[in-house]
Amino acid sequence: MVNSMTAIPRSAALRRQGVAAFLALTFTSAWGWMLVARLGLRLSLVNPLVQLPFALVPALAAVVVRLWVTGEGFRDAGLSLRLRTAWPYYLAAWVGPLLLTAGGVGLAALLGHRPDIGQLASITPWMPPWAVPLLLAAAALVLAPLYWGEEFGWTGYLRQRLLPGRPLLSTLATGLIWATWHYPLALLGYLHFANLFAGLGTWTLSFLCQEYLLSWLRIRSGSIWPASLAHAGNNLVLSVLLGVLLGSDYDEVALTLLPVPALALAACCAALGLRGRRTARSARTRDAEPVTPELAARSGSNSAARG
């Protein structure tokens, strides 16, 4: 993973100052809001309107740091859509959650947990069950800008600056920090794990795999928007469909099932990354080959023909 569109401050001290300011703003603002909303105002964190400030905090923190702490601006922010060149990554981000859902349901069936297709009617009683996944995929496409808030902060800012020159470690460290940032949700009623420590461990693994995928999409597309779309698909398609289809079995199999789709996709990303390295290595080998008289003559002939 190498991002050539970086505008990281040349000063290591300034970069560290930016990272520290970003983490301080992100954690204090988000955790403070959750505590006030849940314990002070008695609001449910399941409410999307209550979640919205929490989700936008990373982007706001990144904007503040870029403008007023480091002054580096937005040259590497990936705000351009780049639809003409990045459309394959948009397609992967959109269709991927549906394919992972199918894989997750198939795995659950192999583990002896039969999916309840009829439960899809509980989401939209007015339409046939087969259309529900398509509706959720459409919702992910429409609501992707809401998930930009997290991606612009974590994947678009922190991952590039946390450990420059060590992209894999930086991605894993970002995933770990991102997971930790979500931990209060498991303590304040947003979700419940039968075994808190095992649940948080599995959840953390899922975040690590997701961050690998989201970083891959961000780097390969040159835009933050495919990662935002994939994030929306994970929350609105994969998580919702697995929860509904598995029903009462969901909590039982979650510890073994939830990381599997992310791990499978991370393995695909790793394979693509390995292929890219081999291609780059082959190109370097060709460039390093000695120029023989025959090759020079052929090259000269080709140049003359083009002229």
BAVEX-521595 format. One record per atom (N, C-alpha, C): residue in three letters; z, x, y. Coordinates in steps of 0.1 Angstrom, whole numbers, padded with zeros to 4 digits, always signed. Layout:
BEGIN
ALAZXY
...
This chain:
BEGIN
MET+0000+0008-0012
MET+0000+0000+0000
MET+0000+0009+0012
VAL-0011+0008+0020
VAL-0011+0016+0032
VAL-0017+0007+0043
ASN-0011+0005+0054
ASN-0016-0003+0065
ASN-0021+0006+0076
SER-0034+0005+0078
SER-0040+0014+0088
SER-0039+0008+0102
MET-0034-0005+0103
MET-0033-0012+0116
MET-0019-0011+0122
THR-0013+0000+0120
THR+0001+0001+0125
THR+0002+0006+0139
ALA+0012+0001+0146
ALA+0015+0006+0160
ALA+0030+0010+0160
ILE+0035+0016+0149
ILE+0049+0020+0149
ILE+0052+0030+0159
PRO+0063+0029+0166
PRO+0066+0040+0176
PRO+0066+0053+0170
ARG+0061+0063+0177
ARG+0061+0077+0172
ARG+0075+0083+0171
SER+0083+0079+0180
SER+0097+0084+0180
SER+0105+0077+0169
ALA+0110+0085+0160
ALA+0118+0080+0149
ALA+0131+0073+0154
ALA+0137+0078+0165
ALA+0149+0072+0170
ALA+0145+0058+0176
LEU+0134+0057+0183
LEU+0130+0044+0188
LEU+0127+0034+0177
ARG+0120+0039+0166
ARG+0118+0030+0155
ARG+0131+0025+0149
ARG+0140+0034+0147
ARG+0153+0030+0141
ARG+0160+0020+0150
GLN+0159+0022+0163
GLN+0165+0013+0173
GLN+0159-0001+0172
GLY+0146-0001+0170
GLY+0139-0014+0169
GLY+0144-0021+0156
VAL+0144-0014+0145
VAL+0148-0020+0132
VAL+0163-0025+0133
ALA+0172-0017+0139
ALA+0186-0022+0140
ALA+0187-0034+0149
ALA+0179-0034+0160
ALA+0180-0046+0169
ALA+0174-0058+0162
PHE+0163-0056+0154
PHE+0157-0068+0147
PHE+0167-0073+0137
LEU+0173-0065+0129
LEU+0183-0070+0119
LEU+0195-0076+0125
ALA+0200-0071+0136
ALA+0212-0076+0142
ALA+0208-0090+0148
LEU+0197-0092+0155
LEU+0193-0104+0160
LEU+0190-0115+0149
THR+0183-0110+0139
THR+0180-0120+0128
THR+0192-0125+0120
PHE+0201-0116+0117
PHE+0212-0120+0109
PHE+0222-0128+0117
THR+0226-0123+0129
THR+0236-0130+0137
THR+0231-0144+0141
SER+0219-0145+0145
SER+0213-0158+0150
SER+0212-0168+0139
ALA+0206-0164+0127
ALA+0204-0173+0116
ALA+0217-0177+0110
TRP+0226-0167+0107
TRP+0238-0171+0100
TRP+0247-0179+0110
GLY+0247-0175+0122
GLY+0255-0183+0132
GLY+0250-0197+0133
TRP+0237-0199+0133
TRP+0232-0213+0134
TRP+0236-0221+0121
MET+0235-0215+0109
MET+0238-0222+0097
MET+0253-0226+0097
LEU+0262-0217+0101
LEU+0276-0220+0101
LEU+0279-0231+0111
VAL+0273-0231+0123
VAL+0275-0241+0133
VAL+0270-0255+0128
ALA+0258-0254+0123
ALA+0251-0267+0118
ALA+0259-0273+0107
ARG+0263-0265+0097
ARG+0269-0271+0085
ARG+0284-0273+0087
LEU+0291-0264+0092
LEU+0306-0265+0093
LEU+0310-0271+0106
GLY+0303-0269+0117
GLY+0307-0275+0129
GLY+0301-0289+0132
LEU+0288-0290+0130
LEU+0281-0303+0133
LEU+0280-0312+0120
ARG+0284-0306+0109
ARG+0283-0314+0096
ARG+0269-0319+0093
LEU+0259-0310+0095
LEU+0245-0314+0092
LEU+0242-0308+0079
SER+0233-0314+0072
SER+0228-0310+0059
SER+0217-0299+0061
LEU+0218-0288+0054
LEU+0208-0277+0055
LEU+0196-0281+0047
VAL+0196-0292+0040
VAL+0184-0297+0033
VAL+0174-0303+0043
ASN+0180-0308+0055
ASN+0172-0314+0065
ASN+0162-0304+0071
PRO+0149-0306+0070
PRO+0139-0297+0076
PRO+0141-0293+0090
LEU+0146-0303+0098
LEU+0148-0301+0112
LEU+0160-0291+0115
VAL+0169-0291+0106
VAL+0180-0282+0106
VAL+0176-0268+0102
GLN+0167-0268+0093
GLN+0162-0255+0088
GLN+0152-0248+0098
LEU+0146-0255+0107
LEU+0136-0250+0115
LEU+0141-0238+0124
PRO+0152-0240+0131
PRO+0157-0228+0139
PRO+0159-0216+0130
PHE+0165-0218+0118
PHE+0167-0207+0109
PHE+0154-0200+0105
ALA+0143-0208+0103
ALA+0131-0202+0099
ALA+0123-0195+0110
LEU+0126-0198+0122
LEU+0119-0192+0133
LEU+0126-0180+0139
VAL+0138-0177+0135
VAL+0146-0166+0140
VAL+0139-0153+0138
PRO+0134-0150+0126
PRO+0128-0136+0124
PRO+0116-0134+0133
ALA+0108-0144+0136
ALA+0097-0142+0145
ALA+0102-0140+0159
LEU+0111-0148+0163
LEU+0117-0146+0177
LEU+0123-0132+0179
ALA+0130-0128+0168
ALA+0136-0114+0169
ALA+0126-0104+0170
ALA+0115-0105+0162
ALA+0104-0095+0162
ALA+0097-0095+0176
VAL+0095-0106+0182
VAL+0089-0107+0196
VAL+0098-0100+0206
VAL+0111-0103+0205
VAL+0121-0096+0215
VAL+0120-0081+0213
VAL+0121-0077+0201
VAL+0121-0062+0198
VAL+0108-0056+0203
ARG+0097-0062+0199
ARG+0084-0056+0203
ARG+0082-0055+0218
LEU+0087-0065+0225
LEU+0085-0065+0240
LEU+0095-0057+0248
TRP+0108-0059+0244
TRP+0118-0054+0253
TRP+0127-0043+0247
VAL+0126-0040+0234
VAL+0134-0029+0228
VAL+0126-0017+0226
THR+0114-0018+0219
THR+0106-0007+0217
THR+0093-0006+0226
GLY+0090-0018+0231
GLY+0078-0019+0240
GLY+0065-0016+0233
GLU+0064-0017+0220
GLU+0052-0014+0212
GLU+0041-0024+0212
GLY+0045-0036+0217
GLY+0035-0047+0218
GLY+0031-0053+0204
PHE+0019-0058+0203
PHE+0015-0066+0192
PHE+0002-0061+0186
ARG-0002-0049+0188
ARG-0014-0044+0182
ARG-0015-0045+0167
ASP-0004-0043+0160
ASP-0004-0044+0146
ASP+0001-0056+0140
ALA+0003-0067+0148
ALA+0010-0079+0144
ALA+0001-0088+0135
GLY-0012-0086+0134
GLY-0020-0093+0125
GLY-0021-0108+0129
LEU-0022-0111+0142
LEU-0022-0125+0146
LEU-0036-0131+0145
SER-0046-0123+0144
SER-0060-0128+0143
SER-0062-0134+0129
LEU-0069-0145+0128
LEU-0071-0152+0115
LEU-0080-0144+0106
ARG-0091-0138+0111
ARG-0100-0130+0103
ARG-0106-0137+0092
LEU-0110-0150+0095
LEU-0115-0159+0084
LEU-0127-0153+0077
ARG-0136-0147+0085
ARG-0149-0143+0079
ARG-0146-0132+0068
THR-0137-0123+0070
THR-0135-0112+0061
THR-0124-0114+0051
ALA-0114-0123+0055
ALA-0102-0124+0047
ALA-0102-0137+0039
TRP-0113-0145+0039
TRP-0112-0158+0032
TRP-0108-0157+0017
PRO-0112-0146+0010
PRO-0107-0146-0004
PRO-0092-0145-0005
TYR-0085-0139+0004
TYR-0071-0139+0004
TYR-0064-0152+0008
TYR-0071-0159+0017
TYR-0066-0173+0020
TYR-0067-0182+0008
LEU-0079-0180+0001
LEU-0081-0188-0011
LEU-0070-0185-0022
ALA-0068-0172-0024
ALA-0057-0168-0034
ALA-0044-0173-0030
ALA-0041-0173-0017
ALA-0027-0177-0012
ALA-0026-0192-0014
TRP-0037-0200-0013
TRP-0037-0214-0014
TRP-0037-0219-0028
VAL-0045-0214-0036
VAL-0047-0218-0050
VAL-0036-0212-0059
GLY-0032-0200-0056
GLY-0022-0193-0064
GLY-0010-0201-0068
PRO-0003-0208-0059
PRO+0009-0216-0063
PRO+0006-0226-0073
LEU-0006-0232-0073
LEU-0009-0242-0083
LEU-0011-0236-0096
LEU-0018-0224-0097
LEU-0019-0217-0109
LEU-0006-0213-0115
LEU+0003-0208-0106
LEU+0016-0203-0111
LEU+0024-0215-0116
THR+0023-0227-0109
THR+0030-0238-0114
THR+0026-0242-0128
ALA+0012-0241-0131
ALA+0007-0244-0144
ALA+0013-0234-0154
GLY+0013-0221-0150
GLY+0019-0211-0159
GLY+0034-0213-0162
GLY+0041-0217-0151
GLY+0056-0220-0152
GLY+0059-0231-0161
VAL+0051-0242-0160
VAL+0053-0254-0168
VAL+0049-0251-0183
GLY+0039-0243-0185
GLY+0035-0239-0198
GLY+0046-0230-0205
LEU+0052-0221-0197
LEU+0063-0213-0202
LEU+0075-0222-0206
ALA+0078-0232-0197
ALA+0089-0240-0200
ALA+0087-0248-0213
ALA+0075-0252-0215
ALA+0071-0259-0227
ALA+0074-0250-0239
LEU+0070-0238-0238
LEU+0072-0228-0249
LEU+0086-0226-0252
LEU+0095-0227-0241
LEU+0109-0225-0243
LEU+0116-0238-0248
GLY+0108-0249-0250
GLY+0114-0261-0256
GLY+0117-0271-0245
HIS+0113-0270-0233
HIS+0116-0279-0222
HIS+0103-0287-0218
ARG+0103-0299-0222
ARG+0090-0307-0220
ARG+0090-0312-0206
PRO+0079-0309-0199
PRO+0077-0314-0185
PRO+0076-0329-0185
ASP+0082-0335-0175
ASP+0081-0350-0173
ASP+0070-0353-0162
ILE+0058-0355-0166
ILE+0047-0357-0157
ILE+0050-0370-0149
GLY+0056-0380-0155
GLY+0058-0392-0148
GLY+0067-0391-0136
GLN+0075-0380-0135
GLN+0084-0378-0124
GLN+0077-0375-0111
LEU+0064-0371-0112
LEU+0056-0369-0100
LEU+0055-0381-0092
ALA+0056-0393-0098
ALA+0055-0405-0090
ALA+0067-0407-0080
SER+0078-0399-0083
SER+0089-0400-0074
SER+0086-0394-0060
ILE+0076-0385-0060
ILE+0072-0379-0047
ILE+0063-0388-0039
THR+0053-0394-0045
THR+0044-0403-0039
THR+0041-0415-0048
PRO+0049-0425-0048
PRO+0046-0436-0057
PRO+0033-0443-0056
TRP+0026-0442-0044
TRP+0014-0449-0042
TRP+0001-0442-0046
MET+0003-0430-0053
MET-0009-0423-0058
MET-0007-0418-0072
PRO-0018-0416-0079
PRO-0016-0412-0093
PRO-0010-0398-0094
PRO-0003-0395-0105
PRO+0004-0383-0106
PRO-0004-0370-0105
TRP-0017-0371-0110
TRP-0026-0359-0110
TRP-0029-0355-0095
ALA-0028-0365-0086
ALA-0031-0361-0072
ALA-0020-0355-0064
VAL-0008-0356-0070
VAL+0004-0351-0062
VAL+0003-0336-0060
PRO-0001-0327-0069
PRO-0002-0313-0066
PRO-0012-0310-0055
LEU-0023-0318-0055
LEU-0033-0316-0045
LEU-0028-0320-0031
LEU-0020-0330-0031
LEU-0014-0334-0018
LEU-0004-0323-0013
LEU+0004-0318-0022
LEU+0013-0307-0018
LEU+0006-0295-0014
ALA-0005-0292-0020
ALA-0013-0280-0016
ALA-0019-0282-0002
ALA-0023-0295+0001
ALA-0028-0298+0014
ALA-0017-0297+0024
ALA-0005-0301+0021
ALA+0006-0300+0030
ALA+0010-0285+0033
ALA+0008-0277+0023
ALA+0011-0263+0025
ALA+0001-0257+0035
LEU-0012-0261+0034
LEU-0022-0256+0043
LEU-0019-0261+0057
VAL-0014-0273+0059
VAL-0011-0278+0072
VAL+0001-0272+0078
LEU+0012-0270+0070
LEU+0025-0265+0074
LEU+0026-0250+0074
ALA+0016-0243+0070
ALA+0017-0228+0070
ALA+0022-0222+0083
PRO+0018-0227+0095
PRO+0023-0221+0107
PRO+0038-0221+0108
LEU+0045-0231+0102
LEU+0060-0231+0102
LEU+0066-0219+0094
TYR+0059-0215+0084
TYR+0063-0203+0076
TYR+0059-0190+0082
TRP+0051-0191+0092
TRP+0047-0178+0100
TRP+0060-0172+0106
GLY+0070-0181+0109
GLY+0082-0175+0115
GLY+0089-0165+0107
GLU+0090-0167+0094
GLU+0096-0156+0086
GLU+0086-0145+0083
GLU+0073-0148+0081
GLU+0064-0137+0077
GLU+0061-0128+0089
PHE+0061-0133+0101
PHE+0059-0124+0113
PHE+0070-0115+0115
GLY+0082-0119+0111
GLY+0094-0110+0112
GLY+0095-0101+0100
TRP+0096-0106+0088
TRP+0099-0097+0076
TRP+0087-0089+0072
THR+0076-0096+0069
THR+0064-0088+0064
THR+0057-0082+0075
GLY+0056-0088+0086
GLY+0047-0083+0097
GLY+0054-0072+0106
TYR+0067-0073+0106
TYR+0074-0063+0114
TYR+0083-0053+0106
LEU+0093-0059+0099
LEU+0103-0050+0093
LEU+0097-0041+0082
ARG+0089-0047+0073
ARG+0083-0039+0062
ARG+0076-0027+0066
GLN+0069-0027+0077
GLN+0061-0016+0082
GLN+0070-0005+0088
ARG+0082-0009+0092
ARG+0090+0001+0100
ARG+0102+0005+0093
LEU+0106-0001+0082
LEU+0118+0002+0075
LEU+0118+0016+0069
LEU+0108+0019+0061
LEU+0107+0033+0055
LEU+0092+0037+0057
PRO+0088+0041+0068
PRO+0074+0045+0070
PRO+0070+0057+0060
GLY+0058+0055+0055
GLY+0053+0065+0046
GLY+0057+0063+0031
ARG+0066+0053+0029
ARG+0071+0050+0015
ARG+0069+0035+0014
PRO+0056+0030+0013
PRO+0053+0016+0013
PRO+0060+0007+0002
LEU+0060+0012-0010
LEU+0066+0005-0021
LEU+0081+0003-0019
LEU+0088+0014-0016
LEU+0102+0013-0013
LEU+0105+0004-0001
SER+0097+0005+0009
SER+0099-0003+0021
SER+0097-0018+0018
THR+0088-0021+0009
THR+0085-0035+0005
THR+0097-0040-0003
LEU+0102-0032-0012
LEU+0114-0037-0020
LEU+0126-0038-0012
ALA+0128-0029-0003
ALA+0140-0029+0006
ALA+0139-0042+0015
THR+0127-0045+0020
THR+0125-0057+0028
THR+0128-0069+0020
GLY+0124-0069+0008
GLY+0126-0081-0001
GLY+0141-0083-0003
LEU+0148-0072-0005
LEU+0163-0073-0007
LEU+0170-0078+0005
ILE+0166-0073+0017
ILE+0172-0077+0029
ILE+0169-0092+0031
TRP+0157-0096+0029
TRP+0152-0110+0030
TRP+0160-0119+0021
ALA+0162-0115+0009
ALA+0170-0123+0000
ALA+0185-0124+0005
THR+0190-0113+0009
THR+0204-0114+0014
THR+0206-0123+0026
TRP+0196-0123+0034
TRP+0195-0132+0046
TRP+0196-0147+0042
HIS+0191-0150+0030
HIS+0191-0164+0025
HIS+0204-0168+0018
TYR+0213-0158+0015
TYR+0224-0161+0006
TYR+0233-0172+0011
PRO+0235-0174+0024
PRO+0244-0185+0028
PRO+0239-0198+0024
LEU+0226-0200+0022
LEU+0221-0213+0018
LEU+0227-0217+0004
ALA+0230-0207-0004
ALA+0236-0210-0017
ALA+0251-0213-0016
LEU+0257-0210-0004
LEU+0271-0212-0003
LEU+0274-0224+0006
LEU+0264-0230+0013
LEU+0266-0240+0023
LEU+0259-0253+0019
GLY+0256-0255+0006
GLY+0251-0268+0001
GLY+0236-0270+0001
TYR+0228-0260+0004
TYR+0214-0261+0003
TYR+0209-0262-0011
LEU+0214-0254-0020
LEU+0211-0254-0034
LEU+0224-0250-0042
HIS+0224-0253-0054
HIS+0236-0250-0063
HIS+0231-0242-0075
PHE+0238-0232-0079
PHE+0236-0225-0091
PHE+0248-0227-0100
ALA+0245-0230-0113
ALA+0256-0232-0123
ALA+0265-0220-0124
ASN+0258-0208-0123
ASN+0265-0195-0123
ASN+0260-0188-0110
LEU+0269-0187-0100
LEU+0265-0183-0087
LEU+0260-0169-0087
PHE+0266-0159-0094
PHE+0262-0146-0094
PHE+0249-0144-0102
ALA+0247-0150-0113
ALA+0235-0150-0120
ALA+0224-0156-0112
GLY+0227-0167-0106
GLY+0217-0174-0098
GLY+0212-0166-0086
LEU+0222-0159-0079
LEU+0218-0151-0068
LEU+0210-0139-0072
GLY+0213-0133-0084
GLY+0206-0122-0089
GLY+0191-0126-0092
THR+0190-0137-0099
THR+0176-0142-0102
THR+0168-0145-0089
TRP+0175-0152-0080
TRP+0169-0155-0067
TRP+0165-0142-0060
THR+0173-0132-0060
THR+0169-0119-0054
THR+0157-0113-0060
LEU+0156-0113-0074
LEU+0145-0108-0081
LEU+0132-0116-0076
SER+0133-0129-0075
SER+0122-0137-0070
SER+0118-0133-0056
PHE+0127-0130-0047
PHE+0124-0126-0034
PHE+0117-0112-0034
LEU+0121-0103-0042
LEU+0115-0090-0043
LEU+0100-0091-0048
CYS+0098-0100-0058
CYS+0084-0102-0062
CYS+0075-0109-0052
GLN+0081-0118-0045
GLN+0074-0125-0034
GLN+0070-0116-0023
GLU+0080-0107-0019
GLU+0077-0098-0008
GLU+0066-0088-0012
TYR+0065-0084-0025
TYR+0054-0075-0029
TYR+0041-0083-0027
LEU+0040-0095-0032
LEU+0028-0103-0030
LEU+0024-0105-0016
LEU+0034-0109-0008
LEU+0032-0112+0006
LEU+0027-0100+0014
SER+0033-0089+0011
SER+0029-0076+0017
SER+0015-0072+0013
TRP+0011-0075+0000
TRP-0002-0072-0004
TRP-0013-0081+0003
LEU-0009-0093+0005
LEU-0018-0102+0012
LEU-0020-0098+0027
ARG-0009-0094+0033
ARG-0009-0090+0047
ARG-0017-0077+0049
ILE-0016-0068+0040
ILE-0023-0055+0041
ILE-0038-0057+0038
ARG-0041-0064+0027
ARG-0055-0065+0023
ARG-0063-0074+0033
SER-0057-0084+0038
SER-0064-0093+0047
SER-0064-0089+0061
GLY-0055-0080+0065
GLY-0054-0076+0079
GLY-0048-0087+0088
SER-0043-0097+0083
SER-0038-0109+0090
SER-0025-0113+0084
ILE-0016-0119+0093
ILE-0003-0124+0088
ILE-0004-0138+0082
TRP-0016-0144+0084
TRP-0017-0159+0081
TRP-0019-0161+0066
PRO-0026-0153+0058
PRO-0026-0155+0043
PRO-0012-0155+0037
ALA-0004-0145+0042
ALA+0010-0144+0037
ALA+0018-0157+0041
SER+0016-0162+0053
SER+0023-0174+0057
SER+0018-0186+0048
LEU+0006-0187+0045
LEU+0001-0197+0036
LEU+0007-0196+0022
ALA+0008-0184+0017
ALA+0014-0182+0004
ALA+0028-0186+0004
HIS+0035-0183+0015
HIS+0049-0186+0016
HIS+0051-0201+0016
ALA+0042-0208+0023
ALA+0043-0223+0023
ALA+0040-0228+0009
GLY+0030-0222+0002
GLY+0027-0227-0011
GLY+0038-0225-0021
ASN+0046-0214-0020
ASN+0057-0211-0028
ASN+0068-0222-0026
ASN+0071-0226-0014
ASN+0081-0236-0011
ASN+0077-0250-0013
LEU+0065-0253-0010
LEU+0060-0267-0010
LEU+0053-0271-0023
VAL+0048-0262-0030
VAL+0040-0265-0042
VAL+0048-0260-0054
LEU+0050-0247-0055
LEU+0056-0241-0067
LEU+0070-0246-0070
SER+0078-0245-0060
SER+0092-0248-0061
SER+0094-0264-0063
VAL+0087-0271-0055
VAL+0088-0286-0056
VAL+0083-0291-0070
LEU+0071-0286-0074
LEU+0066-0291-0086
LEU+0074-0287-0098
LEU+0079-0275-0099
LEU+0087-0271-0110
LEU+0100-0279-0110
GLY+0106-0281-0099
GLY+0118-0289-0098
GLY+0117-0303-0103
VAL+0106-0309-0099
VAL+0103-0323-0103
VAL+0099-0324-0118
LEU+0090-0315-0122
LEU+0085-0316-0136
LEU+0095-0313-0146
LEU+0104-0304-0143
LEU+0115-0300-0153
LEU+0127-0309-0152
GLY+0129-0315-0141
GLY+0140-0325-0139
GLY+0153-0319-0143
SER+0160-0326-0152
SER+0174-0322-0155
SER+0174-0308-0162
ASP+0163-0303-0167
ASP+0163-0290-0174
ASP+0161-0279-0164
TYR+0158-0282-0151
TYR+0154-0272-0142
TYR+0165-0262-0140
ASP+0178-0266-0138
ASP+0188-0256-0136
ASP+0191-0248-0149
GLU+0188-0254-0160
GLU+0191-0246-0173
GLU+0181-0235-0175
VAL+0168-0237-0171
VAL+0158-0227-0174
VAL+0155-0219-0162
ALA+0161-0222-0150
ALA+0157-0215-0138
ALA+0160-0200-0139
LEU+0171-0197-0145
LEU+0174-0182-0146
LEU+0164-0174-0153
THR+0157-0180-0162
THR+0146-0173-0169
THR+0132-0176-0164
LEU+0131-0188-0158
LEU+0117-0192-0155
LEU+0113-0188-0141
LEU+0122-0189-0131
LEU+0118-0187-0117
LEU+0112-0174-0115
PRO+0117-0163-0120
PRO+0111-0150-0117
PRO+0097-0147-0123
VAL+0094-0155-0134
VAL+0082-0152-0141
VAL+0069-0153-0134
PRO+0067-0164-0126
PRO+0054-0165-0119
PRO+0053-0154-0108
ALA+0064-0151-0102
ALA+0064-0141-0092
ALA+0061-0127-0098
LEU+0067-0125-0110
LEU+0065-0112-0116
LEU+0050-0111-0121
ALA+0045-0122-0126
ALA+0031-0122-0131
ALA+0022-0119-0119
LEU+0024-0125-0108
LEU+0015-0122-0096
LEU+0018-0108-0091
ALA+0030-0104-0091
ALA+0032-0090-0087
ALA+0025-0080-0096
ALA+0025-0083-0109
ALA+0017-0075-0119
ALA+0002-0075-0115
CYS-0003-0086-0111
CYS-0017-0087-0107
CYS-0019-0078-0095
CYS-0010-0079-0085
CYS-0011-0071-0073
CYS-0010-0056-0077
ALA-0001-0052-0086
ALA+0000-0038-0090
ALA-0013-0034-0096
ALA-0019-0042-0105
ALA-0032-0039-0111
ALA-0043-0037-0100
LEU-0043-0046-0090
LEU-0053-0044-0080
LEU-0050-0031-0072
GLY-0037-0028-0069
GLY-0034-0016-0062
GLY-0038-0004-0070
LEU-0036-0004-0083
LEU-0040+0007-0091
LEU-0055+0009-0091
ARG-0062-0002-0091
ARG-0077-0001-0091
ARG-0081+0005-0078
GLY-0074+0001-0067
GLY-0078+0006-0054
GLY-0076+0021-0053
ARG-0064+0026-0059
ARG-0062+0040-0059
ARG-0072+0048-0067
ARG-0076+0042-0078
ARG-0087+0048-0086
ARG-0100+0049-0079
THR-0103+0039-0071
THR-0115+0039-0064
THR-0115+0049-0053
ALA-0103+0050-0046
ALA-0101+0060-0035
ALA-0102+0074-0041
ARG-0095+0076-0053
ARG-0095+0089-0059
ARG-0110+0093-0063
SER-0117+0084-0068
SER-0131+0087-0072
SER-0139+0091-0060
ALA-0137+0084-0049
ALA-0144+0087-0036
ALA-0141+0101-0032
ARG-0128+0105-0033
ARG-0124+0118-0028
ARG-0130+0129-0038
THR-0131+0125-0051
THR-0137+0135-0060
THR-0152+0137-0057
ARG-0159+0126-0054
ARG-0173+0128-0050
ARG-0174+0136-0037
ASP-0165+0134-0028
ASP-0166+0141-0015
ASP-0164+0156-0017
ALA-0155+0159-0027
ALA-0151+0173-0030
ALA-0162+0180-0038
GLU-0171+0174-0044
GLU-0181+0180-0053
GLU-0189+0190-0045
PRO-0192+0202-0050
PRO-0201+0212-0043
PRO-0215+0206-0041
VAL-0221+0210-0030
VAL-0234+0206-0027
VAL-0244+0216-0033
THR-0251+0211-0044
THR-0261+0220-0050
THR-0274+0219-0043
PRO-0283+0229-0045
PRO-0296+0229-0038
PRO-0303+0216-0041
GLU-0303+0211-0054
GLU-0310+0199-0057
GLU-0305+0187-0049
LEU-0291+0187-0048
LEU-0285+0175-0041
LEU-0288+0176-0026
ALA-0288+0189-0021
ALA-0292+0190-0007
ALA-0306+0186-0004
ALA-0315+0190-0013
ALA-0329+0187-0012
ALA-0331+0172-0012
ARG-0324+0165-0022
ARG-0325+0151-0023
ARG-0320+0144-0011
SER-0309+0149-0006
SER-0303+0143+0006
SER-0313+0144+0018
GLY-0319+0156+0019
GLY-0329+0158+0030
GLY-0340+0149+0029
SER-0345+0147+0017
SER-0357+0138+0014
SER-0353+0124+0019
ASN-0341+0120+0015
ASN-0337+0106+0018
ASN-0336+0104+0033
SER-0330+0115+0040
SER-0329+0114+0055
SER-0343+0113+0061
ALA-0352+0121+0056
ALA-0366+0121+0062
ALA-0372+0107+0060
ALA-0370+0102+0048
ALA-0376+0088+0045
ALA-0370+0078+0054
ARG-0357+0079+0057
ARG-0351+0069+0067
ARG-0356+0071+0081
GLY-0359+0084+0084
GLY-0364+0087+0098
GLY-0378+0082+0099
